[in-house]
Amino acid sequence: MFSQSFPFFNHYWPFLLIGFIFYVLGNVFAKSSKVVRHTKQIFKQSYEDSTSLEKELEEETELEQDELDDEFVPALPSDLQHIPFVYTRPSPEQLVQRTQEFYELVAARRSIRSFSSDPVSKDIIREIIKAAGTAPSGAHTEPWTFVLVSDVQIKAQIREIVEREEEVNYKRRMGKQWTTDLKPLRTNWIKEYLTTAPYLILVFKQMYGLTESGERKNHYYHDISVAIACGILITAIQAAGLVTVVSTPLNGGPSIRKILNRPANEKLVLVFPVGYPASDATMPDLHRKHLSEILVEF
Ligand SMILES: Cc1cc2nc3c(=O)[nH]c(=O)nc-3n(C[C@H](O)[C@H](O)[C@H](O)COP(=O)(O)O)c2cc1C
C-alpha cells in the first residue's frame, strides 16, 4: 500500500537512507571537530598562559621561592636603625656647573685597547674599586666581588684562556652578523691588553651570598646591581685619569674562576684592564646619539 502510494520512495529508499546517515554523521563530525578545535584552542591558550606564567614566575618570583626557603638567612637585620640624611642642597649655579663638569668627564671616556705597561699605584686602583662598591644593590646585598690581578703569570693565564675562547667565538660561535658588526672596531681574539695593562679588575657577580657559617643569603637583582657597580667602576677609572675597556670573557669564565679560586656562587661577568693608554693608542671615530634620540619626555 505504502509502496504503491510512494513509488519514488519505494524505489530509492536505500539511497535516501544512506544520504540521511551521511547527513547525520556529517553534522556530528562538524560539531565534534568544532569542539575539538575549541578544546585545542583552550588547551593552547592555557598552555601559553601557563608557560608565560612559568617564565614570569621563573624570572620574578624565583626570589619569593628562595625567600621561602629555610636555608636562606635575611639580607638585613629586622631592627635596622634609620638615621638622618645629611644633605647640602647645591645652588642653581652649582647644579649647572656640576652637571656640565660631570658630562665632560664621562663624554671623554673611550674604550681603549692598547695600553702602556707603565706602573700605577695599587692604592689608586683600590680607591677606584672602593667607589664601585658604593653602588646601590637589591636589598643592599652588594652581590659583587672585584678581583684585582697584577701578577704577571696570572694575567698571562687569563689572557691565554680568553684568547682561546675568543678565537672559537669569532670563528664559530658568534656568527656572521656579530663578527661583521665588530669589524669596524678592529677587534679580534688577540687581547694583548690583558697582559700589557698593569692591572686587570675581574668583576664577579654573586648569585647568592654565603655567611661565615655557610648559610645562603638571597641576592636580589644581582645582574643589574653588578652592572651599575661596573658603570661606577669605569667612571671612577675615567675620573682618575686612567683608561679601560669593557671586556666580556665569553665562555672563559669558569676556567678563570678556577684559576682565581673563586667559590661556586660567583660568576665572572666582566674583565677590565686598567692603566695608562699606549702612546700610539687609537680609537674608532664613533659618534654618540644626540639627546633627542635617547630621551622621551612627557
Ligand atoms: C657589555 C659590553 C661588552 C663589551 N665587550 C667588549 C669586548 O669584549 N671587547 C671589546 O673590545 N670591547 C667591548 N665593549 C666595548 C664597546 O665596544 C664600546 O663600549 C663601544 O664600541 C663604544 O665605544 P666607547 O666605549 O669608546 O664609547 C663592550 C661594551 C659593553 C658595554
The ligand as an SDF file (V2000), in Angstrom:
LIG
                    3D

 31 33  0  0  0  0  0  0  0  0999 V2000
   78.5300   44.9350   27.7920 C   0  0  0  0  0  0  0  0  0  0  0  0
   79.6920   45.3880   26.9540 C   0  0  0  0  0  0  0  0  0  0  0  0
   80.5470   44.4320   26.4400 C   0  0  0  0  0  0  0  0  0  0  0  0
   81.6520   44.8040   25.7010 C   0  0  0  0  0  0  0  0  0  0  0  0
   82.5270   43.8500   25.2800 N   0  0  0  0  0  0  0  0  0  0  0  0
   83.6520   44.2350   24.6620 C   0  0  0  0  0  0  0  0  0  0  0  0
   84.6420   43.2640   24.3560 C   0  0  0  0  0  0  0  0  0  0  0  0
   84.5210   42.0940   24.6850 O   0  0  0  0  0  0  0  0  0  0  0  0
   85.7630   43.6780   23.7120 N   0  0  0  0  0  0  0  0  0  0  0  0
   85.9540   44.9840   23.3750 C   0  0  0  0  0  0  0  0  0  0  0  0
   86.9930   45.2950   22.7920 O   0  0  0  0  0  0  0  0  0  0  0  0
   85.0340   45.9300   23.6640 N   0  0  0  0  0  0  0  0  0  0  0  0
   83.9020   45.5900   24.3160 C   0  0  0  0  0  0  0  0  0  0  0  0
   82.9700   46.5400   24.6750 N   0  0  0  0  0  0  0  0  0  0  0  0
   83.2480   47.9550   24.4000 C   0  0  0  0  0  0  0  0  0  0  0  0
   82.3850   48.5090   23.2840 C   0  0  0  0  0  0  0  0  0  0  0  0
   82.8170   48.0330   22.0450 O   0  0  0  0  0  0  0  0  0  0  0  0
   82.4410   50.0270   23.3430 C   0  0  0  0  0  0  0  0  0  0  0  0
   81.9170   50.4530   24.5730 O   0  0  0  0  0  0  0  0  0  0  0  0
   81.6580   50.6710   22.2230 C   0  0  0  0  0  0  0  0  0  0  0  0
   82.2700   50.3850   20.9940 O   0  0  0  0  0  0  0  0  0  0  0  0
   81.5660   52.1960   22.3970 C   0  0  0  0  0  0  0  0  0  0  0  0
   82.8180   52.7610   22.4520 O   0  0  0  0  0  0  0  0  0  0  0  0
   83.3050   53.6680   23.6780 P   0  0  0  0  0  0  0  0  0  0  0  0
   83.3200   52.7880   24.8980 O   0  0  0  0  0  0  0  0  0  0  0  0
   84.6700   54.1500   23.2720 O   0  0  0  0  0  0  0  0  0  0  0  0
   82.3350   54.7960   23.8480 O   0  0  0  0  0  0  0  0  0  0  0  0
   81.8610   46.1880   25.4200 C   0  0  0  0  0  0  0  0  0  0  0  0
   80.9810   47.1370   25.9370 C   0  0  0  0  0  0  0  0  0  0  0  0
   79.9310   46.7500   26.7150 C   0  0  0  0  0  0  0  0  0  0  0  0
   79.0260   47.7920   27.3170 C   0  0  0  0  0  0  0  0  0  0  0  0
  1  2  1  0
  2  3  1  0
  2 30  2  0
  3  4  2  0
  4  5  1  0
  4 28  1  0
  5  6  2  0
  6  7  1  0
  6 13  1  0
  7  8  2  0
  7  9  1  0
  9 10  1  0
 10 11  2  0
 10 12  1  0
 12 13  2  0
 13 14  1  0
 14 15  1  0
 14 28  1  0
 15 16  1  0
 16 17  1  0
 16 18  1  0
 18 19  1  0
 18 20  1  0
 20 21  1  0
 20 22  1  0
 22 23  1  0
 23 24  1  0
 24 25  2  0
 24 26  1  0
 24 27  1  0
 28 29  2  0
 29 30  1  0
 30 31  1  0
M  END
$$$$
